[in-house]
Amino acid sequence: MSKEVTQYEAAGLDEKMRYVQTISSAGSLIPTGLHEKGQPSPGKVLLVMETGAMLGIHPMAALGGVHIIEGKASISPGLMSGLVRKAGHKLRITTTGTIKGGDFAATASLTRADNADFTFSATWTMDRAQRAGLAGKAVWKSYGEAMCKARAIGEVVREGAEDVLMGVSYTPEEMGALVDDAGELQSTPDKDAEPAEDWAALVAAATTIPQLKAIRDRANAADQYTANRATFLTRQGELSRAEEFAAAPAPAAAEAEPDENVIDAEIVPDDEPAAEAPADPAPAEPEDEESALDKYERESAEEYAAEMKITGA
């Protein structure tokens, strides 16, 4: 480990923060992946330098080779190769064929210093990139050879020398970032990019699934499909439902059901007017009922006459 790295690790947090603030004042000289709201972020710069210290490299080397993508540290293929060789392991990259000929292959071989009897290897071809859904991306179309080499390096180092990487195992390209022909970071995937086409309008205008897939392929080639994935999937669902509805058989016409508010009725002609019924006779005058007093006097008189008859009066 270099003297500068040892000094950085030995420094206290306050001293590190002053150092980071000084480095951050470089402005546009700091990689854009470490910017926030147009200015270098001291927190991100500190994270990169701390990652570099963990890997045993100078803080400035970390600024150039360690990249923070979506909150996770990644490492460039060049720095990855340097760390492996610095640790004493042998790393070799060979290529065969050509992209134009369709037989290009990049193979990375790694032999550890502590186990010279075994060699790890990984091979990447454009056919493999096609199966992984990578070949359609712009960077793979332009730099197919370099991308195959970078992928082979990343794969073989993770397999044979993970202890060197200390968990910083993926390159920016593997993390979905835009890179140059050397695999170095150009822009992070969460950075807003100017759309190559008006994808929302094109998706809305698509009337068939094949049309939508053609637009999706163009977006994928421009590395802008992921950012618009929800729009594509929503439209695909709408078109699928529309096709299913169009293919479904039309329902048979249902018989008209009677209206519950209409009552069937039969028209019957009026009968001859019935003869006028005779008027009921006038009710007979009720006889006067015997009053209680008359009844008492009558019964009393009858009892008196009977008594006189018995006595012979």
C-alpha positions as CSV (number, residue, x, y, z in Angstrom):
1,M,0.0,0.0,0.0
2,S,1.4,3.4,-1.0
3,K,2.3,6.1,1.5
4,E,-0.5,8.4,0.3
5,V,-3.1,5.7,0.9
6,T,-1.7,5.0,4.4
7,Q,-1.8,8.7,5.2
8,Y,-5.4,9.0,4.0
9,E,-6.5,6.0,6.0
10,A,-4.8,7.3,9.1
11,A,-6.4,10.7,8.9
12,G,-9.4,11.6,11.1
13,L,-12.9,12.3,9.7
14,D,-12.5,16.0,10.1
15,E,-9.2,16.0,8.2
16,K,-10.8,13.8,5.5
17,M,-13.7,16.1,5.1
18,R,-11.4,19.1,4.7
19,Y,-9.6,17.2,2.0
20,V,-12.8,16.2,0.3
21,Q,-14.1,19.8,0.3
22,T,-10.8,21.0,-1.3
23,I,-11.1,18.3,-4.0
24,S,-14.7,19.1,-4.6
25,S,-13.9,22.7,-5.3
26,A,-12.4,21.5,-8.6
27,G,-15.9,21.7,-10.0
28,S,-16.2,20.4,-13.6
29,L,-12.9,18.4,-13.2
30,I,-14.7,16.0,-10.8
31,P,-16.5,13.2,-12.7
32,T,-20.1,14.1,-13.4
33,G,-21.3,10.9,-11.7
34,L,-20.2,12.5,-8.4
35,H,-22.2,15.7,-9.0
36,E,-25.5,16.6,-7.5
37,K,-27.6,19.6,-8.7
38,G,-24.8,20.6,-11.0
39,Q,-22.1,20.7,-8.4
40,P,-19.7,18.0,-7.0
41,S,-21.2,16.3,-4.0
42,P,-18.7,16.0,-1.1
43,G,-20.6,13.0,0.3
44,K,-20.2,11.1,-3.0
45,V,-16.6,12.1,-3.3
46,L,-15.9,10.9,0.2
47,L,-17.7,7.6,-0.6
48,V,-15.5,7.1,-3.7
49,M,-12.3,7.9,-1.7
50,E,-13.2,5.5,1.1
51,T,-13.9,2.8,-1.5
52,G,-10.5,3.4,-3.0
53,A,-8.9,3.2,0.4
54,M,-10.6,-0.2,1.0
55,L,-9.2,-1.4,-2.4
56,G,-5.7,0.0,-1.5
57,I,-5.5,2.7,-4.2
58,H,-4.7,6.4,-4.1
59,P,-7.8,8.7,-3.7
60,M,-7.2,10.2,-7.1
61,A,-7.1,6.8,-8.8
62,A,-10.4,6.1,-7.0
63,L,-12.0,9.2,-8.5
64,G,-11.1,8.0,-12.0
65,G,-11.9,4.3,-11.7
66,V,-14.7,4.0,-9.0
67,H,-18.2,5.1,-10.0
68,I,-21.3,5.4,-7.9
69,I,-24.3,4.2,-9.8
70,E,-27.7,4.2,-8.1
71,G,-26.0,4.3,-4.7
72,K,-23.7,1.4,-5.4
73,A,-20.0,1.5,-6.2
74,S,-18.8,0.1,-9.5
75,I,-15.3,-0.2,-10.9
76,S,-14.0,0.3,-14.4
77,P,-12.5,-2.6,-16.4
78,G,-9.1,-1.0,-16.5
79,L,-9.0,-0.5,-12.7
80,M,-10.3,-4.0,-12.1
81,S,-7.5,-5.5,-14.3
82,G,-4.9,-3.3,-12.5
83,L,-6.0,-4.5,-9.0
84,V,-5.9,-8.2,-10.1
85,R,-2.3,-7.8,-11.4
86,K,-1.3,-5.7,-8.4
87,A,-2.3,-8.6,-6.2
88,G,0.1,-10.9,-8.1
89,H,-2.5,-12.8,-10.2
90,K,-2.0,-13.3,-13.9
91,L,-4.8,-11.9,-16.2
92,R,-4.7,-12.4,-19.9
93,I,-7.2,-11.3,-22.6
94,T,-7.2,-12.9,-26.1
95,T,-9.5,-12.3,-29.0
96,T,-10.4,-14.4,-32.2
97,G,-12.4,-13.7,-35.3
98,T,-14.2,-10.5,-36.3
99,I,-17.5,-8.8,-35.6
100,K,-18.1,-8.4,-39.3
101,G,-17.4,-12.1,-39.8
102,G,-19.8,-13.0,-37.0
103,D,-17.2,-15.1,-35.2
104,F,-15.6,-12.6,-32.8
105,A,-14.8,-13.9,-29.3
106,A,-13.0,-12.3,-26.3
107,T,-11.6,-14.6,-23.7
108,A,-10.2,-13.5,-20.3
109,S,-8.0,-16.0,-18.4
110,L,-7.0,-15.6,-14.8
111,T,-4.4,-17.7,-12.9
112,R,-4.1,-17.0,-9.2
113,A,-0.7,-16.5,-7.6
114,D,-1.6,-18.9,-4.8
115,N,-2.9,-21.6,-7.3
116,A,-0.9,-21.8,-10.5
117,D,-2.3,-25.1,-11.4
118,F,-5.8,-23.8,-12.3
119,T,-6.8,-21.1,-14.7
120,F,-10.2,-19.4,-14.6
121,S,-11.6,-18.3,-18.0
122,A,-14.6,-16.5,-19.4
123,T,-15.6,-15.9,-23.0
124,W,-17.9,-13.4,-24.5
125,T,-19.2,-13.3,-28.1
126,M,-21.8,-11.1,-29.9
127,D,-24.0,-14.1,-30.0
128,R,-23.9,-14.3,-26.2
129,A,-24.5,-10.6,-26.0
130,Q,-27.6,-11.1,-28.3
131,R,-29.0,-13.7,-26.0
132,A,-28.4,-11.4,-23.0
133,G,-30.3,-8.6,-24.7
134,L,-27.2,-6.4,-25.0
135,A,-26.4,-6.5,-28.7
136,G,-29.1,-4.0,-29.6
137,K,-27.7,-1.2,-27.4
138,A,-25.9,1.6,-29.1
139,V,-22.6,1.1,-27.3
140,W,-22.5,-2.6,-28.2
141,K,-23.2,-1.8,-31.9
142,S,-20.3,0.7,-31.9
143,Y,-17.8,-1.0,-29.6
144,G,-18.7,-4.7,-29.7
145,E,-15.1,-5.9,-29.3
146,A,-14.4,-3.7,-26.3
147,M,-17.7,-4.6,-24.7
148,C,-17.0,-8.3,-25.0
149,K,-13.5,-7.8,-23.5
150,A,-15.0,-5.8,-20.6
151,R,-17.6,-8.4,-19.9
152,A,-15.1,-11.3,-20.0
153,I,-12.8,-9.4,-17.6
154,G,-15.6,-8.7,-15.1
155,E,-16.9,-12.3,-15.2
156,V,-13.5,-14.0,-14.8
157,V,-12.3,-11.7,-12.0
158,R,-15.6,-12.2,-10.0
159,E,-15.1,-15.9,-10.4
160,G,-11.4,-16.2,-9.6
161,A,-10.4,-13.1,-7.6
162,E,-13.4,-11.7,-5.7
163,D,-11.1,-11.2,-2.7
164,V,-9.3,-8.5,-4.7
165,L,-12.5,-6.6,-5.5
166,M,-13.8,-6.5,-1.9
167,G,-17.4,-6.5,-3.1
168,V,-17.0,-3.8,-5.8
169,S,-17.6,-6.5,-8.4
170,Y,-19.4,-4.9,-11.4
171,T,-18.3,-2.5,-14.1
172,P,-20.4,0.6,-15.0
173,E,-21.6,-1.0,-18.2
174,E,-22.9,-4.0,-16.3
175,M,-24.7,-1.6,-14.0
176,G,-26.6,-0.2,-17.0
177,A,-24.5,3.0,-17.4
178,L,-23.5,4.5,-20.7
179,V,-19.7,3.9,-21.3
180,D,-17.1,4.7,-24.0
181,D,-15.0,2.2,-26.0
182,A,-12.8,1.5,-22.9
183,G,-15.7,0.8,-20.7
184,E,-15.3,4.0,-18.8
185,L,-18.3,5.8,-17.5
186,Q,-19.9,8.4,-19.6
187,S,-23.3,8.9,-17.9
188,T,-25.3,7.1,-15.2
189,P,-28.6,5.4,-16.1
190,D,-30.5,7.7,-13.7
191,K,-29.2,10.8,-15.5
192,D,-32.0,12.3,-17.6
193,A,-31.1,11.9,-21.3
194,E,-32.6,13.7,-24.2
195,P,-35.0,11.3,-25.9
196,A,-34.0,10.2,-29.4
197,E,-37.7,10.2,-30.4
198,D,-41.0,11.1,-28.8
199,W,-41.6,7.6,-27.4
200,A,-44.9,8.5,-25.6
201,A,-46.4,9.8,-28.8
202,L,-45.2,6.8,-30.9
203,V,-46.5,4.3,-28.3
204,A,-49.9,6.0,-28.2
205,A,-50.1,6.0,-32.0
206,A,-49.3,2.2,-32.3
207,T,-52.4,0.2,-33.2
208,T,-51.0,-3.3,-33.3
209,I,-48.6,-5.4,-31.2
210,P,-46.1,-5.7,-34.0
211,Q,-46.0,-1.9,-34.5
212,L,-45.4,-1.5,-30.7
213,K,-42.6,-4.1,-30.8
214,A,-40.9,-2.2,-33.6
215,I,-40.9,1.0,-31.6
216,R,-39.7,-0.8,-28.6
217,D,-36.7,-2.2,-30.6
218,R,-35.8,1.4,-31.6
219,A,-36.0,2.6,-28.1
220,N,-33.9,-0.3,-26.9
221,A,-31.2,0.5,-29.6
222,A,-31.1,4.0,-28.3
223,D,-30.7,2.8,-24.7
224,Q,-34.0,4.5,-23.8
225,Y,-36.4,1.6,-23.4
226,T,-35.9,1.1,-19.7
227,A,-36.8,4.7,-18.8
228,N,-40.1,4.3,-20.8
229,R,-40.8,0.7,-20.0
230,A,-44.0,1.4,-18.1
231,T,-45.4,3.3,-21.1
232,F,-44.7,0.4,-23.4
233,L,-46.2,-2.2,-21.1
234,T,-49.4,-0.2,-20.5
235,R,-50.0,0.2,-24.2
236,Q,-49.2,-3.4,-24.8
237,G,-51.9,-4.4,-22.3
238,E,-54.4,-2.1,-24.0
239,L,-53.7,-3.6,-27.4
240,S,-53.8,-7.2,-26.2
241,R,-57.2,-6.6,-24.6
242,A,-58.5,-4.9,-27.8
243,E,-57.4,-7.9,-29.9
244,E,-59.0,-10.4,-27.5
245,F,-62.2,-8.4,-27.6
246,A,-62.2,-8.3,-31.4
247,A,-61.6,-12.0,-31.7
248,A,-64.4,-13.0,-29.3
249,P,-67.6,-14.2,-30.9
250,A,-70.5,-11.8,-30.9
251,P,-73.2,-12.7,-28.3
252,A,-76.6,-14.1,-29.7
253,A,-79.4,-11.6,-29.7
254,A,-81.4,-12.0,-26.6
255,E,-85.2,-12.4,-26.8
256,A,-87.0,-9.3,-25.7
257,E,-88.2,-9.7,-22.2
258,P,-91.7,-8.6,-21.4
259,D,-92.0,-5.3,-19.7
260,E,-93.0,-5.8,-16.1
261,N,-94.9,-2.5,-16.1
262,V,-97.3,-3.7,-18.9
263,I,-100.2,-5.9,-18.0
264,D,-101.9,-8.1,-20.6
265,A,-105.6,-7.4,-20.8
266,E,-108.6,-8.6,-22.9
267,I,-111.1,-6.1,-24.2
268,V,-114.6,-7.2,-23.6
269,P,-117.6,-5.3,-25.1
270,D,-120.0,-3.7,-22.6
271,D,-123.3,-5.8,-21.8
272,E,-126.8,-4.4,-22.3
273,P,-127.7,-2.1,-19.5
274,A,-129.3,-4.2,-16.7
275,A,-133.0,-3.5,-15.7
276,E,-133.3,-1.1,-12.9
277,A,-133.9,-3.0,-9.7
278,P,-137.0,-2.1,-7.7
279,A,-136.5,0.1,-4.8
280,D,-136.4,-1.5,-1.4
281,P,-139.7,-1.1,0.5
282,A,-139.7,1.4,3.2
283,P,-138.7,-0.2,6.4
284,A,-141.6,-0.8,8.9
285,E,-141.8,1.6,11.7
286,P,-140.4,-0.2,14.7
287,E,-142.9,-0.7,17.5
288,D,-142.3,1.3,20.6
289,E,-140.3,-0.6,23.0
290,E,-141.8,-1.0,26.6
291,S,-140.1,1.3,28.9
292,A,-138.6,0.0,32.1
293,L,-141.2,2.0,34.1
294,D,-144.2,0.7,32.1
295,K,-142.8,-2.8,32.5
296,Y,-142.5,-2.4,36.2
297,E,-146.0,-1.0,36.6
298,R,-147.5,-3.8,34.4
299,E,-145.8,-6.6,36.3
300,S,-146.7,-5.0,39.6
301,A,-150.4,-4.9,38.6
302,E,-150.4,-8.5,37.5
303,E,-148.9,-9.6,40.8
304,Y,-151.5,-7.6,42.7
305,A,-154.4,-9.1,40.8
306,A,-153.1,-12.6,41.3
307,E,-152.7,-12.0,45.0
308,M,-156.3,-10.7,45.4
309,K,-157.6,-13.8,43.6
310,I,-155.9,-16.1,46.0
311,T,-157.2,-14.4,49.1
312,G,-160.8,-14.1,47.7
313,A,-161.0,-10.5,48.2
